[in-house]
C-alpha cells in the first residue's frame, strides 16, 4: 500500500517563549515556520512543577457545605 504525503504532520522550527522570558527553538506542528509560541504557564511557574500549594476558593459555600456534611469522616479541611 502506498503512503500518502499527508500521513505525517508538517514539522517546522518555532520559537517558544517561557513566562520568565527564556526563549528556545524547537520543532513543532504549531503554526508556521518561524512563529512564536508564548506560554502562559510553564514549569518555572506552575505549582505542579514548583511544589507550591493551591488554595481552594469557596464559591457559593460549596467547600463549607462539603466540610460540614463530611466532618465526621475526618475529611474536613486542615487548618
Z-matrix of the N, CA and C atoms (Angstrom, degrees):
N
C 1 1.441
C 2 1.525 1 108.29
N 3 1.286 2 117.11 1 131.66
C 4 1.469 3 122.22 2 -177.84
C 5 1.525 4 110.45 3 -79.90
N 6 1.316 5 115.42 4 142.23
C 7 1.466 6 121.91 5 179.88
C 8 1.518 7 109.52 6 -87.54
N 9 1.338 8 116.26 7 135.75
C 10 1.453 9 120.55 8 176.37
C 11 1.527 10 109.01 9 -83.03
N 12 1.299 11 116.93 10 151.58
C 13 1.460 12 122.00 11 178.52
C 14 1.530 13 111.34 12 -65.92
N 15 1.315 14 119.02 13 -24.00
C 16 1.465 15 122.29 14 -176.63
C 17 1.524 16 112.96 15 -87.79
N 18 1.333 17 118.84 16 5.75
C 19 1.457 18 121.31 17 -179.75
C 20 1.526 19 112.60 18 -67.18
N 21 1.319 20 117.85 19 -29.13
C 22 1.453 21 121.64 20 -175.91
C 23 1.523 22 110.36 21 -111.95
N 24 1.321 23 116.72 22 141.53
C 25 1.468 24 119.09 23 179.72
C 26 1.530 25 110.96 24 -68.83
N 27 1.309 26 115.63 25 159.33
C 28 1.463 27 122.49 26 179.79
C 29 1.518 28 109.89 27 -84.37
N 30 1.324 29 117.07 28 102.32
C 31 1.461 30 121.72 29 176.58
C 32 1.514 31 108.79 30 -87.19
N 33 1.333 32 115.53 31 135.72
C 34 1.455 33 121.38 32 178.52
C 35 1.522 34 108.01 33 -148.90
N 36 1.321 35 117.09 34 170.76
C 37 1.459 36 121.24 35 -178.18
C 38 1.527 37 110.86 36 -86.32
N 39 1.356 38 115.65 37 132.78
C 40 1.460 39 122.26 38 174.54
C 41 1.526 40 108.02 39 -130.84
N 42 1.321 41 116.11 40 164.39
C 43 1.463 42 121.74 41 175.93
C 44 1.522 43 107.89 42 -104.29
N 45 1.331 44 117.13 43 131.13
C 46 1.465 45 123.36 44 177.66
C 47 1.522 46 107.38 45 -108.96
N 48 1.354 47 116.31 46 130.12
C 49 1.456 48 121.53 47 179.51
C 50 1.526 49 108.05 48 -116.72
N 51 1.350 50 116.04 49 119.53
C 52 1.467 51 121.41 50 178.77
C 53 1.526 52 109.97 51 -79.16
N 54 1.327 53 116.60 52 170.96
C 55 1.466 54 121.10 53 -177.12
C 56 1.520 55 112.99 54 -64.47
N 57 1.330 56 118.04 55 -25.40
C 58 1.466 57 120.48 56 -179.79
C 59 1.531 58 112.40 57 -90.03
N 60 1.330 59 117.35 58 4.99
C 61 1.456 60 121.42 59 177.75
C 62 1.512 61 114.60 60 95.92
N 63 1.322 62 117.88 61 -8.42
C 64 1.458 63 121.39 62 178.15
C 65 1.527 64 109.27 63 -63.52
N 66 1.321 65 116.19 64 135.84
C 67 1.463 66 121.29 65 -179.73
C 68 1.524 67 110.12 66 -121.91
N 69 1.310 68 115.57 67 146.89
C 70 1.459 69 119.98 68 171.08
C 71 1.518 70 109.10 69 -151.37
N 72 1.310 71 115.99 70 160.01
C 73 1.460 72 122.43 71 -179.55
C 74 1.518 73 108.25 72 -107.28
N 75 1.321 74 115.09 73 137.25
C 76 1.458 75 120.69 74 179.36
C 77 1.512 76 109.24 75 -147.00
N 78 1.308 77 115.54 76 167.72
C 79 1.464 78 120.13 77 175.23
C 80 1.515 79 108.81 78 -92.13
N 81 1.338 80 116.45 79 141.10
C 82 1.453 81 120.60 80 -176.93
C 83 1.520 82 110.02 81 -158.03
N 84 1.325 83 115.76 82 167.32
C 85 1.461 84 121.12 83 172.00
C 86 1.524 85 110.25 84 -96.84
N 87 1.348 86 117.86 85 -0.72
C 88 1.458 87 122.96 86 -179.62
C 89 1.526 88 110.69 87 -69.09
N 90 1.320 89 117.65 88 131.78
C 91 1.457 90 122.00 89 172.49
C 92 1.513 91 114.51 90 58.26
N 93 1.358 92 113.21 91 -143.05
C 94 1.460 93 120.81 92 -179.18
C 95 1.519 94 109.02 93 -118.82
N 96 1.307 95 116.50 94 169.88
C 97 1.464 96 122.48 95 176.37
C 98 1.527 97 109.60 96 -53.07
N 99 1.356 98 116.56 97 127.46
C 100 1.456 99 121.41 98 176.68
C 101 1.518 100 115.14 99 88.21
N 102 1.346 101 118.80 100 -4.32
C 103 1.470 102 120.54 101 178.23
C 104 1.521 103 110.85 102 -65.20
N 105 1.339 104 116.55 103 161.49
C 106 1.460 105 122.84 104 178.41
C 107 1.521 106 109.15 105 -115.09
N 108 1.331 107 116.79 106 131.45
C 109 1.457 108 123.54 107 176.37
C 110 1.521 109 107.26 108 -108.40
N 111 1.341 110 117.24 109 110.83
C 112 1.464 111 122.70 110 178.39
C 113 1.521 112 108.32 111 -94.67
N 114 1.326 113 116.69 112 118.50
C 115 1.458 114 121.50 113 -177.82
C 116 1.521 115 110.86 114 -86.13
N 117 1.335 116 116.96 115 137.50
C 118 1.465 117 123.02 116 174.59
C 119 1.519 118 110.27 117 -87.92
N 120 1.330 119 116.39 118 -31.27
C 121 1.466 120 122.86 119 -179.68
C 122 1.517 121 106.96 120 -132.36
N 123 1.317 122 116.13 121 134.53
C 124 1.455 123 119.98 122 178.06
C 125 1.526 124 108.98 123 -147.22
N 126 1.326 125 118.39 124 174.52
C 127 1.468 126 120.92 125 -176.40
C 128 1.526 127 114.82 126 -58.81
N 129 1.322 128 118.76 127 -20.79
C 130 1.465 129 119.61 128 -179.52
C 131 1.521 130 112.63 129 -81.92
N 132 1.336 131 118.36 130 -13.02
C 133 1.467 132 120.51 131 -177.18
C 134 1.520 133 114.88 132 -124.00
N 135 1.315 134 119.39 133 -19.84
C 136 1.467 135 121.09 134 -174.13
C 137 1.530 136 110.95 135 -81.09
N 138 1.348 137 117.13 136 134.01
C 139 1.472 138 120.55 137 -178.63
C 140 1.529 139 114.48 138 -57.97
N 141 1.313 140 118.24 139 -26.98
C 142 1.465 141 119.99 140 179.63
C 143 1.524 142 111.11 141 -63.58
N 144 1.325 143 117.42 142 -30.46
C 145 1.464 144 121.12 143 -179.98
C 146 1.522 145 112.68 144 -99.78
N 147 1.333 146 117.17 145 -27.49
C 148 1.462 147 119.48 146 -175.41
C 149 1.523 148 112.30 147 -91.19
N 150 1.337 149 118.05 148 -12.52
C 151 1.456 150 121.33 149 -179.72
C 152 1.510 151 112.91 150 82.20
N 153 1.318 152 117.74 151 11.42
C 154 1.461 153 121.97 152 179.21
C 155 1.513 154 111.53 153 -71.99
N 156 1.309 155 115.83 154 163.69
C 157 1.461 156 119.29 155 178.88
C 158 1.517 157 109.44 156 -102.02
N 159 1.298 158 114.43 157 157.98
C 160 1.446 159 120.88 158 -178.13
C 161 1.522 160 108.24 159 -117.92
N 162 1.313 161 117.26 160 136.20
C 163 1.455 162 121.98 161 179.86
C 164 1.528 163 109.82 162 -90.49
N 165 1.330 164 116.53 163 138.73
C 166 1.452 165 120.87 164 174.23
C 167 1.522 166 108.89 165 -83.23
N 168 1.326 167 116.36 166 131.00
C 169 1.457 168 120.19 167 175.50
C 170 1.516 169 107.93 168 -94.05
N 171 1.322 170 116.56 169 131.23
C 172 1.462 171 121.05 170 -178.74
C 173 1.524 172 108.58 171 -92.31
N 174 1.314 173 115.49 172 89.82
C 175 1.458 174 120.82 173 -179.21
C 176 1.524 175 108.81 174 -91.97
N 177 1.307 176 115.98 175 118.29
C 178 1.457 177 120.68 176 178.15
C 179 1.511 178 113.17 177 69.47
N 180 1.322 179 119.11 178 19.74
C 181 1.449 180 122.34 179 177.65
C 182 1.514 181 114.34 180 73.63
N 183 1.306 182 118.34 181 15.18
C 184 1.471 183 120.91 182 -176.77
C 185 1.521 184 112.19 183 -63.75
N 186 1.338 185 116.70 184 -44.08
C 187 1.461 186 119.48 185 -179.38
C 188 1.524 187 109.75 186 -66.72
N 189 1.325 188 117.00 187 -40.92
C 190 1.469 189 120.80 188 178.41
C 191 1.521 190 110.96 189 -62.16
N 192 1.328 191 116.98 190 -44.09
C 193 1.467 192 120.38 191 178.58
C 194 1.520 193 111.04 192 -63.22
N 195 1.335 194 117.13 193 -41.83
C 196 1.458 195 120.54 194 178.13
C 197 1.522 196 110.31 195 -61.61
N 198 1.338 197 116.77 196 -47.49
C 199 1.462 198 120.38 197 -178.85
C 200 1.519 199 111.92 198 -62.33
N 201 1.333 200 117.99 199 -40.64
C 202 1.464 201 119.66 200 -179.98
C 203 1.531 202 111.15 201 -71.94
N 204 1.297 203 117.21 202 -35.51
C 205 1.465 204 121.24 203 -178.73
C 206 1.530 205 111.70 204 -68.54
N 207 1.337 206 116.76 205 -39.19
C 208 1.452 207 120.46 206 -175.67
C 209 1.519 208 113.34 207 -111.42
N 210 1.324 209 117.41 208 23.61
C 211 1.467 210 121.63 209 -177.67
C 212 1.530 211 111.78 210 -61.09
N 213 1.306 212 118.12 211 -34.73
C 214 1.459 213 121.90 212 -177.79
C 215 1.522 214 114.16 213 -70.79
N 216 1.301 215 117.48 214 -13.99
C 217 1.460 216 121.15 215 -178.49
C 218 1.530 217 113.02 216 -92.79
N 219 1.308 218 116.75 217 -0.48
C 220 1.451 219 120.29 218 -179.91
C 221 1.509 220 113.91 219 78.41
N 222 1.339 221 116.80 220 20.39
C 223 1.448 222 121.07 221 -179.79
C 224 1.515 223 112.66 222 -100.84
N 225 1.303 224 117.82 223 4.73
C 226 1.455 225 120.70 224 -177.94
C 227 1.523 226 110.65 225 -64.39
N 228 1.323 227 114.86 226 155.62
C 229 1.473 228 120.33 227 -178.31
C 230 1.523 229 110.60 228 -63.41
N 231 1.328 230 115.08 229 140.57
C 232 1.446 231 120.85 230 177.97
C 233 1.514 232 109.29 231 -82.21
N 234 1.323 233 115.66 232 143.73
C 235 1.464 234 119.07 233 -178.93
C 236 1.484 235 111.59 234 -110.11
